[in-house]
Amino acid sequence: MDPSFLIPVVAIATWGAVKVAKIHAAGRAAGADPDTAGRLQALEQEVGALRHDVVEAQERLDFAERVLAQHPPDRLDPPK
């Protein structure tokens, strides 16, 4: 394996670890704020709604893929 391939992988992993550490540190600092619990609950609800939307979009995409696989479009053939 070429070692130069590992450089971007290590860089991305390090960047992700730094981001997580910053978020974790900010969460500790924000823990003293009395409004934090309400904001956190609102964010959790928002994330839940977004997850629901993503699941629904995935189901629609799966359905569309199944329909297209059953009936391949004839009109997309290249002109002769």
C-alpha positions in Angstrom: 0.0 0.0 0.0 1.2 3.5 -0.8 1.9 5.4 2.4 0.9 8.7 0.8 -2.7 7.4 0.8 -2.7 7.4 4.6 -1.8 11.1 4.9 -5.3 12.4 3.9 -7.0 9.7 5.9 -5.1 10.6 9.0 -5.7 14.3 8.4 -9.4 13.8 8.1 -9.5 11.6 11.2 -7.5 14.2 13.2 -9.8 17.0 12.0 -12.8 15.0 13.0 -11.3 14.3 16.5 -10.6 18.0 16.9 -14.1 19.0 16.0 -15.6 16.4 18.4 -13.3 17.7 21.2 -14.4 21.3 20.5 -18.0 20.4 20.5 -17.6 18.4 23.7 -15.7 21.3 25.4 -18.4 23.8 24.3 -21.1 21.5 25.6 -19.4 21.4 29.0 -19.1 25.2 29.1 -22.8 25.6 28.0 -23.9 23.1 30.7 -23.9 25.9 33.3 -26.5 27.9 31.2 -30.1 27.3 32.6 -31.5 27.7 29.1 -29.4 25.0 27.7 -31.7 22.2 28.6 -34.6 23.8 26.6 -32.4 24.5 23.7 -31.0 20.9 23.7 -34.5 19.5 23.8 -35.6 21.6 20.9 -32.5 20.5 18.9 -33.2 16.9 19.7 -36.8 17.3 18.4 -35.5 19.0 15.3 -33.0 16.2 14.7 -35.8 13.6 15.2 -37.9 15.4 12.6 -35.0 15.5 10.2 -34.3 11.8 10.7 -38.0 11.1 9.9 -37.8 13.2 6.7 -34.6 11.3 5.6 -36.3 7.9 6.3 -39.3 9.0 4.3 -37.1 10.2 1.4 -35.2 6.9 1.4 -38.5 5.0 1.2 -39.6 7.0 -1.7 -36.3 6.6 -3.5 -36.4 2.8 -2.9 -39.9 2.7 -4.3 -38.9 4.7 -7.4 -35.9 2.5 -8.0 -38.1 -0.7 -7.8 -40.6 0.8 -10.2 -37.9 1.8 -12.7 -36.3 -1.6 -12.4 -39.6 -3.4 -13.3 -40.3 -1.2 -16.3 -37.2 0.1 -18.0 -37.9 3.3 -19.9 -38.1 2.7 -23.7 -38.0 6.4 -24.6 -34.6 7.0 -23.2 -33.0 4.9 -26.0 -30.5 6.9 -28.1 -31.8 8.1 -31.4 -31.0 5.9 -34.5 
